[in-house]
Amino acid sequence: MDIRKRMDELINLINKYNEAYYQKNESLISDYDFDQLLNELQKLEDENPLFVLSDSPTKKVGGTITKQFKSVNHRFPMLSLGNTYNENDLKEFDSRIKKVLGDEKYEYICELKFDGVALSFWYENGKLIKGVTRGDGTRGDDITNNVKTIKSIPHYIADTSLPFEFELRGEGFMPNHIFEQINQDRILSGEPLLANPRNSASGTFKMQDSSVVAQRNLDCFIYAYLGFDNPFQTHEESLLKLTELGFPISPTWEKCTNIESVLAYIEKWAFVRNDLPLNTDGIVIKINDFGQQERLGFTAKSPRWAISFKYPSEIAKTEILSISYQVGRTGNITPVANLNPVYLAGTMIKRASIHNANEMNRLDLHEGDTVLVEKGGEIIPKITGVDMSLRKPEKTKFAFPTNCPDCQSELVRVEGEANHYCMNDSKCPTQIKGKIEHFIQRKALNIENLGVETIDLLFEKSLIKDASDLYSLTSLDFIGLEGFQSKSIQNILNSVEQSKTIPFRKVLFGLGIRHVGATIAEKLVIEFKSIRNIMSASYEELIAVPEIGDRIALSIISYFSKTENLEFIERLHSSSVQLSEEISELEQESTSLEGKSFVISGVFQNFDRDGLKDKIVLNGGKVVSSISAKLDYLIAGDNMGPSKLEKANQLSIKIINEEEFINLLNKYAN
């Protein structure tokens, strides 16, 4: 096996499924199968560290940011949980906990894992000031007006025991009876049905009109308290206090003193959970004590003190009617089974991904077969087998096409890869439209007010042939096109004009060069500064750039060797799109605080909280959120929480003020 190619294949698949799930509310693969791909990639990365990319999906939380809302930096990263599907993994998790904590006693809190949308609620002086989605785990969408429609979430609490500033995490969801009522109304009005409660909740939270959001009666369960000043010693304490204050805490949680009682909790809820008014997809197991959580720490994307157990998938039988073949932006061809609709785990299933030709052959799919459809993690459909006893002998086997279903070019299968590709990237309509959609996305040129349907229409009317043609559009081009008013036309033209100021690193990412993601694009711009320099760079110069190896270098050289791509770049240049940029990497100031850990509490004169945190990190220190015996320093500002001060004194933690911190920095620097 070509390890590097397999890792690239896994990264492309995982990114594809993440984008579909978080941005389009589409489930293309089961939770179980997704986790298997992620686990395989993690294993290959562990065994081959030289091949690991800085933007690998093993280092990320799934989502990205939408175009429709203002983005907000999370004060605390919204991480995802590691998943398991069996008892042995849970016992191994318990063993890892025991190894770190040694002879300390510890407890678990078990909570049902509700199938909804992760949300963050920010409070200041008892008032709800912001509601934010998970986004990419670092930044989320500000949907404050929409979360304020959740009737169970207090907008204000009059309680002096909580700090001036704190944050709550919760799972926003659409209750099953609301979902069913909406679909009943849609049947009567002839509208298409909503897919499932989770996707419906996600789509509703992203609506621009909060009055419509309010009509859908979304709800939420709070599952975590966070803050720089944490008045609680345990998660249990926080749940009890938040319940007392009127926050919606699911009463299904339970404290467990050992892994055996955790397993008993899982068994108890295996079937009873189906009677709840919302969907669940597993159990979350957390260490109860916040200090122990702090010591156990985090990986790049998950806490080491928590894990998610997923219940086995449900399976249904149905007839396969046909197979469609979808063309991706990079030319990969994905087979999708069209099914006789079947109800499975709360969703009407009509389609299921087959992934590639290998999977089609493995399943030996024939026309009219009765197939087994599974929703791993109760979210996403997949064909797992065929009931051979019901096969009709006269039916023929499905054959993977030899030509692109869109442009009819001959398909190519790269050695060592499972996917077939249409290599006609400059003429294949689906690929061209996909590249334009990639070009205008937020992480690239951020051209708002242009959606997929508008791109399709402009392309079909021959008003655009590629992304560079967007810069030639005028208001006259929209005359006669249905659905475009003068204001919407001007909004599009303004967005296109504004994109000319987008930095070159984002433009480079927007070109859609295979294997050149946002991080690699930034590395290239730091090194070469301009598109001209990148175009003329040799193979040796390219692989000398950090994180760029053989595969990426060859892909870049291949892209700029094509005449149509060079002409495309020239058209962007003529339109005044940014094709050069002077940027440099943020450099570490010193290692003067290396090995030192800090808790920040209160308000400061010379730093805001983020600035103080950055100062610590840039000088090699570590900022933690709660006080433990291993903490080096508590930096105390004005109006700091009394509970933190008391705990620091109990543990004999060194307490310093802002001036003493600056002196400490200078002392170690010298």
Stockholm file with secondary structure:
# STOCKHOLM 1.0

chainA/1-670         MDIRKRMDELINLINKYNEAYYQKNESLISDYDFDQLLNELQKLEDENPLFVLSDSPTKKVGGTITKQFKSVNHRFPMLSLGNTYNENDLKEFDSRIKKVLGDEKYEYICELKFDGVALSFWYENGKLIKGVTRGDGTRGDDITNNVKTIKSIPHYIADTSLPFEFELRGEGFMPNHIFEQINQDRILSGEPLLANPRNSASGTFKMQDSSVVAQRNLDCFIYAYLGFDNPFQTHEESLLKLTELGFPISPTWEKCTNIESVLAYIEKWAFVRNDLPLNTDGIVIKINDFGQQERLGFTAKSPRWAISFKYPSEIAKTEILSISYQVGRTGNITPVANLNPVYLAGTMIKRASIHNANEMNRLDLHEGDTVLVEKGGEIIPKITGVDMSLRKPEKTKFAFPTNCPDCQSELVRVEGEANHYCMNDSKCPTQIKGKIEHFIQRKALNIENLGVETIDLLFEKSLIKDASDLYSLTSLDFIGLEGFQSKSIQNILNSVEQSKTIPFRKVLFGLGIRHVGATIAEKLVIEFKSIRNIMSASYEELIAVPEIGDRIALSIISYFSKTENLEFIERLHSSSVQLSEEISELEQESTSLEGKSFVISGVFQNFDRDGLKDKIVLNGGKVVSSISAKLDYLIAGDNMGPSKLEKANQLSIKIINEEEFINLLNKYAN
#=GR chainA/1-670 SS CCHHHHHHHHHHHHHHHHHHHHHSCCCCSCHHHHHHHHHHHHHHHHHCGGGCCTTCGGGSCSCCCCSSSCEEECSSCCCCCCEECSHHHHHHHHHHHHHHHTTCCCCEEEEEEESSEEEEEEEETTEEEEEEECTTSSEEEBCHHHHTTCTTSCSBCCCSSSCSEEEEEEEEECCHHHHHHHHHHHHHHTCCCCCCHHHHHHHHHTCSCHHHHHHTTCEEEEEEEECSSCCCSBHHHHHHHHHHTTCCCCTTCEEESSHHHHHHHHHHHHHHGGGSSSCEEEEEEEESBHHHHHHHCBCSSSBTTEEEEECCCEEEEEEEEEEEEEECTTSEEEEEEEEEEEEETTEEEEEEECCSHHHHHHHTCBTTCEEEEEEETTTEEEEEEECGGGCCTTCCBCCCCSBCTTTCCBEEECTTCSCEEECCTTTCHHHHHHHHHHHHSTTTTCCTTCCHHHHHHHHHTTSCSSGGGGGGCCGGGGTTCTTCCHHHHHHHHHHHHHGGGSCHHHHHHHTTCTTCCHHHHHHHHHHHCBHHHHHHCCHHHHHTSTTCCHHHHHHHHHHHTSHHHHHHHHHHHHTTCCCBCCCCCCCCCCSTTTTCEEEEESBCSSCCHHHHHHHHHHTTCEECSSCCTTCCEEEECBTCCHHHHHHHHHTTCEEECHHHHHHHHHHHHC
#=GC SS_cons         CCHHHHHHHHHHHHHHHHHHHHHSCCCCSCHHHHHHHHHHHHHHHHHCGGGCCTTCGGGSCSCCCCSSSCEEECSSCCCCCCEECSHHHHHHHHHHHHHHHTTCCCCEEEEEEESSEEEEEEEETTEEEEEEECTTSSEEEBCHHHHTTCTTSCSBCCCSSSCSEEEEEEEEECCHHHHHHHHHHHHHHTCCCCCCHHHHHHHHHTCSCHHHHHHTTCEEEEEEEECSSCCCSBHHHHHHHHHHTTCCCCTTCEEESSHHHHHHHHHHHHHHGGGSSSCEEEEEEEESBHHHHHHHCBCSSSBTTEEEEECCCEEEEEEEEEEEEEECTTSEEEEEEEEEEEEETTEEEEEEECCSHHHHHHHTCBTTCEEEEEEETTTEEEEEEECGGGCCTTCCBCCCCSBCTTTCCBEEECTTCSCEEECCTTTCHHHHHHHHHHHHSTTTTCCTTCCHHHHHHHHHTTSCSSGGGGGGCCGGGGTTCTTCCHHHHHHHHHHHHHGGGSCHHHHHHHTTCTTCCHHHHHHHHHHHCBHHHHHHCCHHHHHTSTTCCHHHHHHHHHHHTSHHHHHHHHHHHHTTCCCBCCCCCCCCCCSTTTTCEEEEESBCSSCCHHHHHHHHHHTTCEECSSCCTTCCEEEECBTCCHHHHHHHHHTTCEEECHHHHHHHHHHHHC
//
